[in-house]
Amino acid sequence: MLRRDSLAVRILLLHVAALTITAVVLPLILFWMLGREIDRLHAETMRRQADVIAQHFTTDPDGRLALTLPQDLRDLYSAAYGRYAYAVVDAAGRVLFSSSDATMPLLPLNDEGPAPGIHGGRDVMAGGSITRNISGHELRIQVAEDLSHRDVITDDIVADFFHTVGWITLPILLMLLAFDIVIFRRAMRPLVEASERAAAIGPARTDIRLPTSGIPSEVRPLVQAVNLAFDRLEQGFREQRRFTADAAHELRTPLAILNARIETLDPVRANQDLHRNIQTMSRIVAQLLDVAELNAMRIDPAETVDLSQIAVEIIEQMAPLALAAGKDIELRGGDRPAHIRGHAEMVRRALRNLVENAIRHTAVASTVIIDVGRDGSVSVRDYGPGIPPVDRAAIFQRFWRGDRTRSDGAGLGLSIVKTVMEEHGGSIEITDAPRTGALFTMRFRTI
C-alpha cells in the first residue's frame, strides 16, 4: 500500500500531472497543425484551379477581355453543383467575370495565401487567388470552395479529430499509470529491502549493513554514507564496551588493594597509606570523568585560547604537587600571549595530564619544564627514564602502562591528550630530551 508521503506517490503524482498536461496540449497542437496544413493544401489547390481559369481568357478585336470556359469547367463552377465558385476582379476591385451573379469579390483583395472563410448564409467559402497580367489588364482570379458541401470531408476530419484523440488519450493515460505503479514498485523494492534490514540494526546487531547491490545510482551514495556512519557507530560501541570493561577492572584493582591494606596496615602507617590510596582512586575517577566529558564536548571554530595563560594556571595548580615530591616546575615563554583556536577547558586538561605525567616520571630534585612557543605549540620536558621508540605508539592507548607493577595510575592521561589533539586538528610528538628524559610537544592551529 502506497502512503501519501512516500517517494513513489510523489513521483506518480508528478507523472500524472505531466501526462495530463501532455494529453491536453498535444491534441491541441496536432489539431492546430493539421488544420493549418489542410488550409495550405486547400489554398494551393484553389490557386491551381485559378491558374487553369486564367488560361481561357481571350481578347476581341476591340481589346475587350472575354472568358471562354470549356463545358467541364462550366459544369464544375455551375450553381447547380454549388461546390466551387470563381470571380475575376480588376485592379479597381470590380468583378468582371463570376460564376454567379455576385458583384462582390469572393475573397479579400489583399490576400495571396490561404484565405479565411467567408460566411454567406449557411455557406462557408474559403479558397485562394492569383494575379495575372492579361493583354495589359491586371486581373485577380479568385477561386473558392463551399466547405459546408456534403462532399467535403477534410473539415469533418479536422472537426472530429480532437474528440477522437480525447477518448483515446484517457485509456492510454490510465494504462500508463498502471504501468507506472508496477515499475515504481519494482524500482523501489531494493529500497524497501534496505529499510527492512536497517530496522534490524541495534546495540546487539551493529554488524548489519545496508546492501548496495540493486540500489539505484541516485540513492547509492546515501546508502554508502549510512553504512560508513554505521561503521563509526560500531567502532564507538566497541570502544565504549572496551572502555567500560577496562574502567571496571582498573577501579576493581585499587579497591581490592585498599581493602587489603585496611586489614593489614598497622595503626602508625594507616593514615598515610590510606591517604595515598584515596588520592590514586580520586585521580583515576577524575580521569574517567575527563574521558566521558571529552566525548561530549564540541569545539567552537571561532573560540580562541591563550596558551601562556593556561600554562600559568597549570603551574599554579601543579606546583604544590611537584614540591611535595621534591621536584621543581618551570615555565618558559609564558611572558607573552600565544593565542590558538581551541576549547579552553580541553586544552587545560591535556596540558595538566602531560605535566602530571612528567612530575610522576621525572627524577627527584629535577625540573619539569613547560615551554610555550610562538607557533601555537607547547612542550613539556622531564628528566625521567624516557620512552623507548617501540612504546611511543602504544602509550596513547587507554589503560596502557609501561610498568604494570605501578598502581598509581590507570593509563588514561596520555589517551586524554591524544583525544584533545584529534578534536583540535592538531598533533602531539614524542622525542628524546637532550641528555635524558622525554619531550612531549602539542601543536595547535594558530589564529
MARGU-172300 format. One record per residue (C-alpha): residue number from 1; x negated, y, z negated; chain. Coordinates in nm, 4 decimals, m for minus. Last residue first. Example, Ala and Ser with C-alpha at 12.3 -4.5 7.8 and 13.67 -1.06 7.14 Angstrom:
n/u/v/w/chain
2/m1.3670/m0.1060/m0.7140/A
1/m1.2300/m0.4500/m0.7800/A
//
This chain:
n/u/v/w/chain
447/m4.4860/3.2266/m1.4608/A
446/m4.7197/2.9371/m1.5294/A
445/m4.6323/2.5712/m1.4921/A
444/m4.7695/2.3621/m1.7753/A
443/m5.0957/2.1684/m1.8231/A
442/m5.1492/1.9630/m2.1383/A
441/m5.5103/1.8688/m2.2164/A
440/m5.6145/1.5951/m2.4608/A
439/m5.9876/1.5760/m2.5430/A
438/m6.1210/1.2732/m2.7267/A
437/m6.4104/1.2325/m2.9688/A
436/m6.7886/1.2299/m2.9383/A
435/m7.0853/1.4108/m2.7778/A
434/m6.8716/1.6317/m2.5496/A
433/m6.5067/1.5238/m2.5508/A
432/m6.4081/1.2246/m2.3403/A
431/m6.1098/1.2938/m2.1198/A
430/m5.7342/1.2485/m2.1449/A
429/m5.5018/1.4466/m1.9193/A
428/m5.1413/1.5562/m1.9565/A
427/m4.9262/1.6841/m1.6713/A
426/m4.6475/1.9298/m1.5985/A
425/m4.3028/1.9043/m1.4425/A
424/m4.1517/2.0288/m1.7682/A
423/m3.9458/1.7145/m1.8295/A
422/m4.2477/1.4999/m1.7478/A
421/m4.4630/1.6981/m1.9908/A
420/m4.2117/1.6567/m2.2731/A
419/m4.1811/1.2820/m2.2101/A
418/m4.5614/1.2428/m2.2163/A
417/m4.5887/1.4244/m2.5490/A
416/m4.3120/1.2115/m2.7006/A
415/m4.4948/0.8974/m2.5847/A
414/m4.8050/1.0371/m2.7542/A
413/m4.6295/1.0610/m3.0917/A
412/m4.4340/0.7361/m3.0828/A
411/m4.6945/0.4780/m3.1888/A
410/m4.5209/0.3965/m3.5179/A
409/m4.7703/0.5460/m3.7615/A
408/m4.9424/0.4994/m4.0981/A
407/m4.9371/0.1187/m4.0879/A
406/m5.2839/0.0535/m3.9489/A
405/m5.3727/m0.3068/m3.8734/A
404/m5.2338/m0.2783/m3.5209/A
403/m5.5202/m0.0537/m3.4159/A
402/m5.4657/0.0580/m3.0572/A
401/m5.1027/0.1339/m3.1193/A
400/m4.8162/0.1231/m2.8704/A
399/m4.4708/0.1895/m3.0147/A
398/m4.3607/0.3834/m2.7063/A
397/m4.6024/0.3878/m2.4177/A
396/m4.8348/0.6882/m2.3865/A
395/m5.1334/0.4922/m2.5216/A
394/m5.1112/0.2440/m2.2360/A
393/m5.2651/0.4487/m1.9554/A
392/m5.5634/0.5586/m2.1632/A
391/m5.6345/0.2107/m2.3021/A
390/m5.8835/0.0906/m2.0379/A
389/m6.0616/0.4263/m2.0461/A
388/m6.1526/0.3737/m2.4146/A
387/m6.0135/0.6472/m2.6414/A
386/m6.2440/0.8485/m2.8677/A
385/m6.3963/0.7440/m3.2016/A
384/m6.2923/1.0693/m3.3678/A
383/m6.4252/1.4208/m3.3349/A
382/m6.1029/1.5803/m3.2103/A
381/m6.0077/1.8140/m2.9227/A
380/m5.6629/1.9511/m2.8446/A
379/m5.6100/2.1311/m2.5133/A
378/m5.3573/2.3910/m2.3983/A
377/m5.2979/2.4784/m2.0352/A
376/m5.0989/2.7536/m1.8647/A
375/m5.3963/2.8896/m1.6677/A
374/m5.5008/3.1396/m1.9378/A
373/m5.6153/2.8610/m2.1656/A
372/m5.5192/2.7869/m2.5261/A
371/m5.7840/2.5816/m2.7124/A
370/m5.6859/2.3858/m3.0241/A
369/m5.9899/2.2425/m3.2069/A
368/m5.9722/1.9728/m3.4747/A
367/m6.2761/2.0115/m3.6975/A
366/m6.4950/1.7586/m3.8765/A
365/m6.5491/1.7073/m4.2526/A
364/m6.3821/1.3646/m4.2296/A
363/m6.3797/1.2216/m3.8774/A
362/m6.0952/1.2848/m3.6369/A
361/m5.8262/1.0176/m3.6000/A
360/m5.5428/1.1378/m3.8255/A
359/m5.6080/1.5052/m3.7564/A
358/m5.6054/1.4399/m3.3803/A
357/m5.2685/1.2592/m3.3961/A
356/m5.1202/1.5481/m3.5944/A
355/m5.2554/1.7954/m3.3381/A
354/m5.1157/1.5994/m3.0435/A
353/m4.7813/1.5488/m3.2176/A
352/m4.7578/1.9209/m3.3019/A
351/m4.8353/2.0140/m2.9408/A
350/m4.5518/1.7984/m2.8088/A
349/m4.3091/1.9177/m3.0754/A
348/m4.3791/2.2858/m3.0017/A
347/m4.3461/2.2346/m2.6260/A
346/m4.0033/2.0724/m2.6782/A
345/m3.8942/2.3501/m2.9165/A
344/m3.9996/2.6293/m2.6789/A
343/m3.8438/2.4839/m2.3630/A
342/m4.0556/2.5732/m2.0635/A
341/m4.1982/2.8219/m1.8190/A
340/m4.5380/2.9482/m1.9310/A
339/m4.6707/3.2623/m2.1001/A
338/m5.0200/3.2734/m2.2457/A
337/m5.0460/3.5805/m2.4692/A
336/m5.3933/3.6748/m2.6004/A
335/m5.5595/3.6198/m2.9398/A
334/m5.4864/3.2464/m2.9396/A
333/m5.7809/3.1643/m2.7146/A
332/m5.9336/2.9308/m2.9707/A
331/m5.7611/2.7893/m3.2759/A
330/m5.9446/2.5832/m3.5398/A
329/m5.8454/2.3008/m3.7778/A
328/m6.0653/2.1654/m4.0588/A
327/m6.0763/1.8254/m4.2238/A
326/m6.0899/1.7002/m4.5836/A
325/m5.7557/1.5169/m4.5625/A
324/m5.5803/1.7795/m4.7772/A
323/m5.7319/2.0483/m4.5547/A
322/m5.5830/1.8893/m4.2436/A
321/m5.2356/1.8522/m4.3959/A
320/m5.2399/2.2101/m4.5282/A
319/m5.3499/2.3410/m4.1844/A
318/m5.0741/2.1562/m3.9956/A
317/m4.7865/2.4048/m4.0275/A
316/m4.9849/2.7280/m3.9945/A
315/m5.1909/2.5873/m3.7080/A
314/m4.8720/2.4739/m3.5323/A
313/m4.7269/2.8265/m3.5582/A
312/m5.0453/2.9770/m3.4137/A
311/m5.0340/2.7285/m3.1252/A
310/m4.6713/2.8234/m3.0565/A
309/m4.7666/3.1919/m3.0389/A
308/m5.0530/3.1191/m2.8025/A
307/m4.8372/2.9022/m2.5771/A
306/m4.5886/3.1870/m2.5250/A
305/m4.2704/3.0339/m2.3815/A
304/m4.0432/3.1305/m2.0918/A
303/m3.6881/3.0188/m2.0078/A
302/m3.5717/3.0766/m1.6468/A
301/m3.5751/2.7091/m1.5455/A
300/m3.3644/2.6223/m1.8548/A
299/m3.4842/2.2826/m1.9737/A
298/m3.2346/2.0257/m2.0968/A
297/m3.2479/1.8451/m2.4301/A
296/m3.0531/1.5226/m2.4848/A
295/m3.3373/1.2739/m2.4321/A
294/m3.5662/1.4976/m2.6362/A
293/m3.3254/1.4738/m2.9291/A
292/m3.3429/1.0955/m2.9464/A
291/m3.7224/1.0904/m2.9198/A
290/m3.7565/1.3612/m3.1854/A
289/m3.5219/1.1680/m3.4159/A
288/m3.7453/0.8636/m3.3830/A
287/m4.0455/1.0855/m3.4546/A
286/m3.8832/1.2186/m3.7716/A
285/m3.7934/0.8647/m3.8834/A
284/m4.1527/0.7528/m3.8349/A
283/m4.2903/1.0542/m4.0228/A
282/m4.0450/1.0076/m4.3097/A
281/m4.1424/0.6423/m4.3402/A
280/m4.5120/0.7327/m4.3495/A
279/m4.4458/1.0035/m4.6091/A
278/m4.2478/0.7535/m4.8207/A
277/m4.5393/0.5138/m4.8025/A
276/m4.7833/0.7808/m4.9240/A
275/m4.5515/0.8847/m5.2118/A
274/m4.5059/0.5251/m5.3163/A
273/m4.8825/0.4760/m5.3184/A
272/m4.9445/0.7849/m5.5356/A
271/m4.6592/0.7205/m5.7777/A
270/m4.7423/0.3546/m5.8273/A
269/m5.1155/0.3941/m5.8899/A
268/m5.1005/0.4107/m6.2682/A
267/m4.7867/0.1973/m6.3076/A
266/m4.9440/m0.1087/m6.1423/A
265/m4.8245/m0.1894/m5.7939/A
264/m4.6858/m0.5368/m5.7250/A
263/m4.3051/m0.5035/m5.7102/A
262/m4.2979/m0.1543/m5.5605/A
261/m4.5687/m0.2661/m5.3246/A
260/m4.3558/m0.5463/m5.1862/A
259/m4.0556/m0.3163/m5.1274/A
258/m4.2710/m0.0568/m4.9520/A
257/m4.4283/m0.3221/m4.7312/A
256/m4.0852/m0.4580/m4.6373/A
255/m3.9598/m0.1064/m4.5663/A
254/m4.2680/m0.0300/m4.3607/A
253/m4.2065/m0.3450/m4.1481/A
252/m3.8306/m0.3008/m4.0967/A
251/m3.8670/0.0517/m3.9636/A
250/m4.1017/m0.0508/m3.6844/A
249/m3.8922/m0.3556/m3.6004/A
248/m3.5687/m0.1579/m3.5841/A
247/m3.7418/0.1043/m3.3719/A
246/m3.8756/m0.1621/m3.1359/A
245/m3.5316/m0.3188/m3.0898/A
244/m3.3620/0.0190/m3.0409/A
243/m3.6306/0.1347/m2.7999/A
242/m3.6069/m0.1859/m2.5983/A
241/m3.2303/m0.1524/m2.5755/A
240/m3.2597/0.2141/m2.4841/A
239/m3.5313/0.1444/m2.2281/A
238/m3.3246/m0.1310/m2.0686/A
237/m3.0154/0.0893/m2.0591/A
236/m3.2162/0.3720/m1.9012/A
235/m3.3552/0.1395/m1.6360/A
234/m3.0010/0.0201/m1.5644/A
233/m2.8858/0.3798/m1.5378/A
232/m3.1684/0.4632/m1.3000/A
231/m3.0852/0.1652/m1.0814/A
230/m2.7155/0.2557/m1.0959/A
229/m2.8043/0.6042/m0.9679/A
228/m3.0010/0.4441/m0.6854/A
227/m2.6975/0.2313/m0.6031/A
226/m2.4781/0.5435/m0.6009/A
225/m2.7205/0.7163/m0.3636/A
224/m2.7115/0.4134/m0.1335/A
223/m2.3319/0.4143/m0.1359/A
222/m2.3250/0.7880/m0.0577/A
221/m2.5768/0.7440/0.2259/A
220/m2.3609/0.4556/0.3651/A
219/m2.0409/0.6638/0.3867/A
218/m2.0965/0.8201/0.7314/A
217/m2.2661/0.5011/0.8565/A
216/m1.9566/0.2981/0.7784/A
215/m2.0210/0.0185/0.5235/A
214/m2.0460/m0.3259/0.6828/A
213/m2.3642/m0.4088/0.4964/A
212/m2.4356/m0.1611/0.2170/A
211/m2.3013/m0.3689/m0.0707/A
210/m2.2612/m0.1928/m0.4084/A
209/m2.4965/m0.3100/m0.6807/A
208/m2.4464/m0.5352/m0.9833/A
207/m2.7433/m0.5611/m1.2248/A
206/m2.5809/m0.3487/m1.4978/A
205/m2.3492/m0.6327/m1.5938/A
204/m2.3136/m0.6257/m1.9773/A
203/m2.3029/m0.2451/m2.0000/A
202/m2.0540/m0.2349/m1.7100/A
201/m2.0247/m0.2858/m1.3359/A
200/m1.7197/m0.4936/m1.2383/A
199/m1.5290/m0.1883/m1.1071/A
198/m1.8163/m0.1224/m0.8657/A
197/m1.7492/m0.4589/m0.7005/A
196/m1.3858/m0.3680/m0.6442/A
195/m1.4899/m0.0278/m0.5082/A
194/m1.7314/m0.1938/m0.2637/A
193/m1.4595/m0.4325/m0.1456/A
192/m1.2246/m0.1406/m0.0844/A
191/m1.4984/0.0462/0.1007/A
190/m1.5676/m0.2582/0.3190/A
189/m1.1916/m0.2875/0.3960/A
188/m1.1548/0.0774/0.5004/A
187/m1.2246/0.0134/0.8693/A
186/m0.9892/m0.2866/0.8799/A
185/m0.7106/m0.0910/0.7110/A
184/m0.7806/0.2096/0.9325/A
183/m0.7518/m0.0004/1.2489/A
182/m0.4262/m0.1651/1.1411/A
181/m0.2720/0.1685/1.0440/A
180/m0.3992/0.3300/1.3637/A
179/m0.2453/0.0556/1.5781/A
178/0.0936/0.1197/1.4203/A
177/0.0472/0.4933/1.4738/A
176/m0.0419/0.4327/1.8375/A
175/0.2761/0.2303/1.8855/A
174/0.4861/0.5048/1.7285/A
173/0.3314/0.7641/1.9608/A
172/0.3832/0.5425/2.2647/A
171/0.7472/0.4936/2.1606/A
170/0.7944/0.8741/2.1435/A
169/0.5973/0.9628/2.4575/A
168/0.8154/0.7607/2.6970/A
167/1.1321/0.9479/2.5992/A
166/0.9565/1.2828/2.6395/A
165/0.7991/1.1822/2.9688/A
164/1.1441/1.1158/3.1130/A
163/1.2893/1.4418/2.9802/A
162/0.9960/1.6425/3.1113/A
161/1.0053/1.4874/3.4569/A
160/1.3793/1.5255/3.5160/A
159/1.3587/1.8807/3.6529/A
158/1.0435/1.8095/3.8510/A
157/1.1948/1.5032/4.0137/A
156/1.5154/1.6890/4.0849/A
155/1.3077/1.9626/4.2429/A
154/1.1467/1.7096/4.4746/A
153/1.4803/1.5570/4.5747/A
152/1.6083/1.7956/4.8412/A
151/1.8758/1.6092/5.0422/A
150/2.1580/1.7418/4.8240/A
149/2.0692/2.0986/4.9058/A
148/2.0147/2.3057/4.5938/A
147/1.6644/2.3967/4.7051/A
146/1.8017/2.5771/5.0168/A
145/1.4915/2.6221/5.2262/A
144/1.3328/2.9392/5.3544/A
143/1.1485/3.0505/5.6678/A
142/1.0272/3.4078/5.7178/A
141/0.8585/3.5461/6.0279/A
140/0.7023/3.8877/5.9768/A
139/0.6560/4.0714/6.3045/A
138/0.4067/4.3267/6.4241/A
137/0.5044/4.4116/6.7842/A
136/0.2310/4.4734/7.0379/A
135/0.3307/4.1759/7.2540/A
134/0.3524/3.9519/6.9458/A
133/0.1467/4.0406/6.6406/A
132/0.2141/3.7736/6.3765/A
131/0.2750/3.7789/6.0017/A
130/0.3630/3.4575/5.8150/A
129/0.6312/3.3718/5.5611/A
128/0.7101/3.1149/5.2970/A
127/1.0027/2.9405/5.1275/A
126/1.2588/2.9508/4.8497/A
125/1.6380/2.9833/4.8605/A
124/1.8588/2.8921/4.5622/A
123/2.2212/2.8606/4.6728/A
122/2.5141/2.8799/4.4291/A
121/2.5805/3.2411/4.5130/A
120/2.2636/3.3651/4.6725/A
119/1.9735/3.3207/4.4413/A
118/1.6333/3.3952/4.5821/A
117/1.3605/3.1566/4.4671/A
116/1.0129/3.2936/4.4195/A
115/0.7846/3.2947/4.7212/A
114/0.4773/3.0783/4.7603/A
113/0.2197/3.2907/4.9384/A
112/0.2425/3.5880/5.1780/A
111/0.4791/3.8055/4.9757/A
110/0.5121/4.1828/5.0245/A
109/0.8329/4.1542/5.2296/A
108/1.0282/3.9745/4.9560/A
107/1.2079/3.6719/5.1026/A
106/1.5184/3.6071/5.3135/A
105/1.5193/3.9522/5.4651/A
104/1.8562/4.1334/5.4691/A
103/2.0934/4.1694/5.7671/A
102/2.2419/3.8223/5.7368/A
101/2.4422/3.6984/6.0360/A
100/2.2718/3.3634/6.0265/A
99/1.9629/3.2005/6.1740/A
98/1.8152/3.5464/6.1980/A
97/1.6493/3.7723/6.4503/A
96/1.5562/4.1386/6.4328/A
95/1.5921/4.1968/6.0574/A
94/1.4698/4.5476/5.9820/A
93/1.1851/4.5972/5.7356/A
92/1.0154/4.8765/5.9281/A
91/0.7320/4.6493/6.0371/A
90/0.9753/4.4078/6.1956/A
89/1.1573/4.1186/6.0278/A
88/1.2300/3.7771/6.1769/A
87/1.4585/3.5628/5.9614/A
86/1.4833/3.1878/5.9164/A
85/1.7140/2.9463/5.7409/A
84/1.6941/2.5795/5.6386/A
83/1.9397/2.3461/5.4604/A
82/2.2720/2.4645/5.5917/A
81/2.3276/2.1902/5.8484/A
80/2.6411/2.3570/5.9768/A
79/2.4797/2.6998/5.9475/A
78/2.2233/2.5917/6.2049/A
77/1.8498/2.6105/6.1303/A
76/1.7707/2.2470/6.2143/A
75/2.0254/2.2389/6.5005/A
74/1.8684/2.5434/6.6581/A
73/1.5285/2.3799/6.6141/A
72/1.6415/2.0648/6.7935/A
71/1.8056/2.2654/7.0693/A
70/1.4939/2.4587/7.1623/A
69/1.4576/2.8108/7.0319/A
68/1.4497/3.1189/7.2524/A
67/1.3633/3.4347/7.0660/A
66/1.3569/3.7504/7.2800/A
65/1.1495/4.0628/7.2428/A
64/1.2118/4.3693/7.4586/A
63/0.9455/4.4905/7.6939/A
62/1.1891/4.5821/7.9732/A
61/1.0676/4.2924/8.1875/A
60/1.1668/4.0518/7.9061/A
59/0.9264/3.9401/7.6301/A
58/0.9199/3.5864/7.4834/A
57/0.9027/3.4411/7.1345/A
56/0.9038/3.0599/7.1003/A
55/0.5585/3.0108/6.9432/A
54/0.6527/3.2219/6.6440/A
53/0.9189/2.9631/6.5481/A
52/0.6498/2.6944/6.5148/A
51/0.4431/2.9291/6.2975/A
50/0.7455/2.9772/6.0743/A
49/0.7715/2.5988/6.0355/A
48/0.4039/2.5875/5.9355/A
47/0.4702/2.8672/5.6879/A
46/0.7612/2.6714/5.5377/A
45/0.5432/2.3629/5.4910/A
44/0.2758/2.5699/5.3152/A
43/0.5411/2.7232/5.0900/A
42/0.6685/2.3778/4.9944/A
41/0.3182/2.2463/4.9281/A
40/0.2422/2.5420/4.7017/A
39/0.5748/2.5197/4.5196/A
38/0.5249/2.1448/4.4661/A
37/0.1758/2.2078/4.3265/A
36/0.3076/2.4695/4.0847/A
35/0.5890/2.2438/3.9698/A
34/0.3494/1.9572/3.9090/A
33/0.1044/2.1800/3.7197/A
32/0.3801/2.3249/3.4993/A
31/0.5315/1.9852/3.4219/A
30/0.1863/1.8398/3.3542/A
29/0.1106/2.1223/3.1119/A
28/0.4489/2.0840/2.9423/A
27/0.4062/1.7055/2.9291/A
26/0.0631/1.7515/2.7607/A
25/0.1741/2.0104/2.5042/A
24/0.4462/1.8128/2.3295/A
23/0.2829/1.4692/2.3040/A
22/m0.0547/1.6325/2.2366/A
21/0.0854/1.8313/1.9443/A
20/0.2485/1.5166/1.8080/A
19/m0.0670/1.3131/1.8601/A
18/m0.2797/1.5679/1.6711/A
17/m0.0291/1.5913/1.3843/A
16/m0.0076/1.2127/1.3622/A
15/m0.3874/1.1913/1.3595/A
14/m0.4069/1.4427/1.0762/A
13/m0.1507/1.2410/0.8839/A
12/m0.3353/0.9173/0.9535/A
11/m0.6695/1.0633/0.8423/A
10/m0.5147/1.1884/0.5177/A
9/m0.3420/0.8554/0.4584/A
8/m0.6670/0.6644/0.5161/A
7/m0.8570/0.8899/0.2742/A
6/m0.6125/0.8132/m0.0041/A
5/m0.4176/1.0808/m0.1948/A
4/m0.0762/0.9701/m0.0700/A
3/m0.1436/0.6074/m0.1524/A
2/m0.1460/0.3332/0.1071/A
1/0.0000/0.0000/0.0000/A
//
